[in-house]
């Protein structure tokens, strides 16, 4: 893999304009320390130091794109509540068009609250509704895409199974994207794999790929079989399986598997790593990279983000540095 070529792709990230469609989440972090066990139950008592709120889910995918110099739009749903208003406000501060966001008074904004002590997650609790969005909401998102699709170089579907990503919606996106020759990448959920037929690429993790293939991935033989099965099932151009400390495996329709070793030095937190992978993958594709180059660049970005605690984004200079250091 040519280092100069990869670094050149990074410089073209600014020409990308990517639409992110999916489940918008607010990630809340409560930070503290544990010094004792509760006398009421065998659980740790966390003395809270501070709290932080970050954009999560589809909004974190968008955050990664913007952090790396690309442009992005977003479609999804939030509740008619304080957390929903907070998300819209944060996006507008980043000068992101929020016209594609539906305010739904029948569902709450999805909020994931994580309690972290001594850099370790103690517990997480979620406030959410997992029911599908209304047909009218699907139509609003498809109308937004129909109006704006000429401006986008790629579409990411960020599926957290919170109700926004429906079969009808994905089918409409794939049809419109195909007409405009716009690549579509999906960060999947297992129960929705049949939604993703004919997308450009899906990016399951090892567990999701195992569940979707119907057998456990234990070695190079079984992961090759899983990749082939998913390609055939989805009729996609590629499947990129993220494998934690074992890196990534890329399967191309009609091509040989490509195994990409991890570049992560230490793994502290995988929160949001999938968001980073798919954001950088689509940025690289929009910058003219082929699928293999795009996967290698995304792998470097993942190696950065898993070394930080909490929902993190990658900066362009960090990505340049890790590519320069790790490729000969």
C-alpha positions as CSV (number, residue, x, y, z in Angstrom):
1,X,0.0,0.0,0.0
2,X,1.5,3.3,-1.1
3,X,1.8,5.8,1.8
4,X,2.0,8.8,-0.5
5,X,-1.3,7.7,-2.3
6,X,-3.1,7.2,1.1
7,X,-1.9,10.6,2.4
8,X,-3.1,12.2,-0.8
9,X,-6.6,10.8,-0.3
10,X,-6.7,12.5,3.1
11,X,-6.2,15.9,1.4
12,X,-9.3,15.3,-0.7
13,X,-11.5,14.6,2.3
14,X,-12.6,18.3,2.1
15,X,-14.3,17.7,-1.3
16,X,-16.6,15.1,0.2
17,X,-20.2,15.8,1.1
18,X,-21.8,12.8,2.8
19,X,-25.4,12.3,4.0
20,X,-25.8,10.3,7.2
21,X,-29.2,8.6,7.7
22,X,-30.1,6.8,10.9
23,X,-30.5,6.7,14.6
24,X,-29.5,9.9,16.3
25,X,-28.3,9.4,19.8
26,X,-27.1,11.6,22.7
27,X,-24.2,10.0,24.6
28,X,-24.1,11.1,28.2
29,X,-21.0,10.4,30.4
30,X,-21.0,10.6,34.1
31,X,-17.3,10.5,35.4
32,X,-16.2,9.7,38.9
33,X,-14.3,7.4,41.1
34,X,-15.1,4.4,43.3
35,X,-13.7,4.1,46.8
36,X,-16.3,1.9,48.5
37,X,-19.0,-0.7,48.1
38,X,-22.6,0.3,49.0
39,X,-23.9,-1.1,52.3
40,X,-27.3,-1.5,50.6
41,X,-26.2,-3.9,47.9
42,X,-22.9,-5.4,46.6
43,X,-22.4,-2.6,44.1
44,X,-19.8,0.2,43.8
45,X,-20.6,3.7,45.0
46,X,-19.5,6.2,42.4
47,X,-18.5,9.7,43.6
48,X,-19.3,11.9,40.6
49,X,-16.7,14.4,39.5
50,X,-18.3,15.8,36.3
51,X,-20.6,15.0,33.4
52,X,-20.3,15.4,29.7
53,X,-22.7,15.1,26.7
54,X,-21.6,14.2,23.2
55,X,-23.3,13.5,19.8
56,X,-23.7,9.7,19.3
57,X,-25.0,7.2,16.8
58,X,-25.6,8.8,13.4
59,X,-24.7,12.2,14.8
60,X,-21.3,10.8,15.9
61,X,-20.7,9.5,12.3
62,X,-21.4,13.0,11.1
63,X,-19.1,14.4,13.8
64,X,-16.3,12.2,12.5
65,X,-16.8,13.4,9.0
66,X,-16.7,17.0,10.0
67,X,-13.7,16.5,12.3
68,X,-11.7,15.2,9.3
69,X,-12.6,18.2,7.1
70,X,-15.5,16.7,5.1
71,X,-19.0,18.2,4.8
72,X,-22.1,16.3,5.9
73,X,-25.9,16.4,6.2
74,X,-28.0,14.3,8.5
75,X,-31.5,12.7,8.5
76,X,-33.1,11.1,11.5
77,X,-35.5,11.6,14.4
78,X,-35.4,13.2,17.8
79,X,-38.0,13.6,20.5
80,X,-39.8,16.8,21.4
81,X,-37.8,17.1,24.5
82,X,-34.8,18.9,26.0
83,X,-32.2,16.3,24.8
84,X,-33.6,16.5,21.3
85,X,-33.3,20.3,21.3
86,X,-29.8,19.9,22.6
87,X,-28.8,17.7,19.7
88,X,-30.3,20.1,17.2
89,X,-28.5,23.0,18.9
90,X,-25.2,21.2,18.8
91,X,-25.5,20.4,15.1
92,X,-26.4,24.0,14.3
93,X,-23.3,25.2,16.2
94,X,-21.4,23.0,13.7
95,X,-23.3,24.7,10.9
96,X,-25.0,21.5,9.9
97,X,-28.3,21.7,8.1
98,X,-30.9,20.2,10.4
99,X,-33.8,20.2,7.9
100,X,-33.6,16.4,7.6
101,X,-34.2,15.9,11.3
102,X,-37.8,15.0,12.3
103,X,-39.1,16.1,15.7
104,X,-41.4,13.3,16.8
105,X,-43.6,14.0,19.8
106,X,-44.5,10.3,20.1
107,X,-41.0,9.1,21.0
108,X,-38.2,10.2,23.3
109,X,-34.8,11.3,22.1
110,X,-32.5,8.2,22.4
111,X,-30.0,8.9,25.3
112,X,-27.3,6.4,26.4
113,X,-25.9,7.3,29.8
114,X,-22.6,5.7,30.8
115,X,-21.1,5.8,34.3
116,X,-17.3,5.7,34.2
117,X,-14.9,5.3,37.1
118,X,-11.1,5.0,36.8
119,X,-11.4,4.9,33.0
120,X,-13.7,1.9,33.2
121,X,-17.4,1.8,32.4
122,X,-19.4,0.8,35.5
123,X,-22.9,0.7,34.0
124,X,-24.9,2.0,31.1
125,X,-28.6,2.9,31.0
126,X,-30.7,3.8,28.0
127,X,-33.7,5.9,27.4
128,X,-35.3,5.1,24.0
129,X,-38.1,3.8,21.8
130,X,-37.3,1.0,19.4
131,X,-40.5,1.1,17.4
132,X,-40.3,2.0,13.7
133,X,-40.8,5.6,12.8
134,X,-44.2,6.4,11.1
135,X,-44.6,6.0,7.4
136,X,-45.0,9.7,7.1
137,X,-41.6,10.2,8.7
138,X,-40.1,7.7,6.2
139,X,-41.6,9.8,3.4
140,X,-40.1,13.0,4.8
141,X,-36.6,11.5,4.8
142,X,-37.0,10.1,1.3
143,X,-38.3,13.5,0.1
144,X,-35.3,15.2,1.7
145,X,-33.0,12.8,-0.1
146,X,-34.8,13.3,-3.4
147,X,-34.4,17.1,-3.1
148,X,-30.7,17.0,-2.1
149,X,-29.2,13.8,-3.6
150,X,-27.4,15.7,-6.3
151,X,-25.2,17.4,-3.7
152,X,-23.9,14.2,-1.9
153,X,-20.9,12.1,-2.8
154,X,-21.9,9.3,-0.6
155,X,-24.6,8.1,1.8
156,X,-24.1,6.3,5.2
157,X,-26.9,4.4,6.9
158,X,-26.1,4.3,10.6
159,X,-28.4,1.6,12.0
160,X,-28.6,1.3,15.8
161,X,-32.1,-0.5,15.7
162,X,-33.8,2.5,17.3
163,X,-36.5,2.7,14.7
164,X,-35.3,5.1,12.0
165,X,-33.8,2.5,9.6
166,X,-36.7,0.6,8.1
167,X,-36.8,-1.7,5.1
168,X,-38.8,0.8,3.1
169,X,-36.4,3.6,3.9
170,X,-33.3,1.6,2.9
171,X,-34.9,0.3,-0.3
172,X,-35.8,3.9,-1.3
173,X,-32.3,5.1,-0.5
174,X,-30.6,2.3,-2.5
175,X,-32.9,3.0,-5.5
176,X,-32.2,6.7,-5.5
177,X,-28.5,6.3,-4.9
178,X,-28.2,3.8,-7.7
179,X,-29.8,6.2,-10.2
180,X,-27.2,8.9,-9.2
181,X,-24.3,6.3,-8.8
182,X,-23.8,7.4,-5.2
183,X,-22.1,4.8,-2.9
184,X,-24.1,3.6,0.1
185,X,-22.4,2.2,3.2
186,X,-24.2,0.6,6.1
187,X,-23.2,0.1,9.7
188,X,-25.6,-2.8,10.3
189,X,-27.7,-4.4,13.0
190,X,-28.2,-8.2,12.7
191,X,-32.0,-8.2,12.7
192,X,-32.0,-5.8,9.7
193,X,-29.5,-7.6,7.4
194,X,-32.2,-8.3,4.8
195,X,-32.9,-4.6,4.5
196,X,-29.4,-3.9,3.1
197,X,-29.6,-5.7,-0.3
198,X,-27.6,-4.1,-3.1
199,X,-25.9,-1.5,-0.9
200,X,-22.2,-0.8,-1.8
201,X,-20.6,-2.0,1.5
202,X,-21.6,-3.1,5.0
203,X,-19.3,-2.9,8.0
204,X,-20.4,-5.5,10.6
205,X,-18.2,-6.3,13.6
206,X,-17.1,-9.9,14.2
207,X,-20.1,-10.8,16.3
208,X,-22.6,-9.2,13.9
209,X,-21.0,-11.1,11.0
210,X,-21.1,-14.4,12.9
211,X,-24.8,-13.9,13.7
212,X,-25.7,-12.8,10.2
213,X,-23.8,-15.7,8.6
214,X,-25.4,-18.2,11.0
215,X,-22.1,-19.7,12.4
216,X,-19.3,-18.7,14.7
217,X,-16.2,-17.1,13.3
218,X,-13.2,-18.7,14.9
219,X,-10.4,-18.6,12.3
220,X,-9.4,-17.5,8.8
221,X,-11.4,-20.3,7.2
222,X,-14.7,-19.4,9.0
223,X,-14.3,-15.7,8.4
224,X,-13.7,-16.3,4.7
225,X,-16.9,-18.4,4.6
226,X,-18.8,-15.7,6.5
227,X,-17.6,-12.9,4.2
228,X,-18.6,-14.9,1.1
229,X,-22.0,-15.8,2.5
230,X,-22.8,-12.1,3.3
231,X,-21.7,-10.9,-0.1
232,X,-23.9,-13.5,-1.8
233,X,-26.8,-12.7,0.6
234,X,-26.7,-9.0,0.2
235,X,-25.5,-8.8,-3.4
236,X,-23.2,-5.9,-2.2
237,X,-19.9,-4.8,-3.7
238,X,-18.1,-5.4,-0.4
239,X,-18.3,-6.5,3.2
240,X,-15.8,-5.1,5.7
241,X,-15.7,-7.1,9.0
242,X,-14.1,-5.3,11.9
243,X,-12.3,-7.8,14.2
244,X,-11.0,-5.8,17.2
245,X,-7.4,-6.7,18.0
246,X,-7.3,-8.8,14.8
247,X,-7.8,-5.8,12.6
248,X,-10.3,-6.0,9.7
249,X,-11.1,-8.4,6.8
250,X,-12.4,-7.0,3.5
251,X,-14.4,-9.1,1.1
252,X,-14.9,-7.9,-2.5
253,X,-17.6,-9.3,-4.8
254,X,-15.6,-11.6,-7.1
255,X,-12.2,-10.8,-5.4
256,X,-9.9,-12.3,-2.9
257,X,-10.3,-11.5,0.9
258,X,-7.9,-8.8,2.2
259,X,-6.9,-9.1,5.8
260,X,-5.7,-5.8,7.4
261,X,-3.8,-6.1,10.7
262,X,-4.7,-3.7,13.5
263,X,-2.6,-0.6,14.1
264,X,-4.0,0.1,17.6
265,X,-1.3,0.3,20.3
266,X,-3.7,0.1,23.2
267,X,-7.5,-0.4,23.5
268,X,-9.3,1.5,26.2
269,X,-12.8,1.9,24.8
270,X,-14.5,0.7,21.6
271,X,-17.4,3.2,22.1
272,X,-18.1,4.8,18.7
273,X,-15.4,2.9,16.9
274,X,-17.8,1.6,14.3
275,X,-19.0,5.2,13.7
276,X,-15.4,6.2,13.0
277,X,-14.8,3.3,10.6
278,X,-17.8,3.9,8.4
279,X,-17.2,7.7,8.4
280,X,-13.6,7.4,7.3
281,X,-14.4,4.6,4.8
282,X,-16.9,6.8,3.0
283,X,-14.7,9.8,3.2
284,X,-11.9,7.8,1.5
285,X,-14.3,6.5,-1.2
286,X,-15.5,10.0,-1.8
287,X,-11.9,11.1,-2.1
288,X,-11.3,8.6,-5.0
289,X,-9.8,5.7,-3.0
290,X,-10.7,2.1,-4.1
291,X,-12.3,-0.1,-1.5
292,X,-9.0,-1.6,-0.3
293,X,-7.3,1.8,0.2
294,X,-10.5,3.1,2.0
295,X,-10.4,0.1,4.3
296,X,-6.8,0.6,5.2
297,X,-7.4,4.3,6.0
298,X,-10.4,3.4,8.1
299,X,-8.4,0.8,10.0
300,X,-5.8,3.5,10.9
301,X,-8.6,5.8,12.2
302,X,-10.1,3.0,14.3
303,X,-6.7,2.4,15.8
304,X,-6.7,6.0,17.1
305,X,-10.3,6.1,18.4
306,X,-10.1,2.9,20.5
307,X,-7.2,4.4,22.4
308,X,-9.4,7.0,23.9
309,X,-12.2,6.7,26.6
310,X,-15.7,7.8,25.6
311,X,-17.2,8.6,22.2
312,X,-14.2,10.1,20.3
313,X,-13.6,11.6,16.9
314,X,-10.3,11.6,14.9
315,X,-8.5,14.7,13.7
316,X,-6.9,14.9,10.3
317,X,-3.4,15.5,11.7
318,X,-3.8,12.4,13.9
319,X,-4.7,10.3,10.9
320,X,-1.8,11.7,8.9
321,X,0.6,10.9,11.7
322,X,-0.5,7.3,12.2
323,X,-0.4,6.5,8.5
324,X,3.1,8.1,8.2
325,X,4.4,6.1,11.2
326,X,2.9,2.7,10.4
327,X,3.4,2.3,6.7
328,X,6.8,1.8,5.1
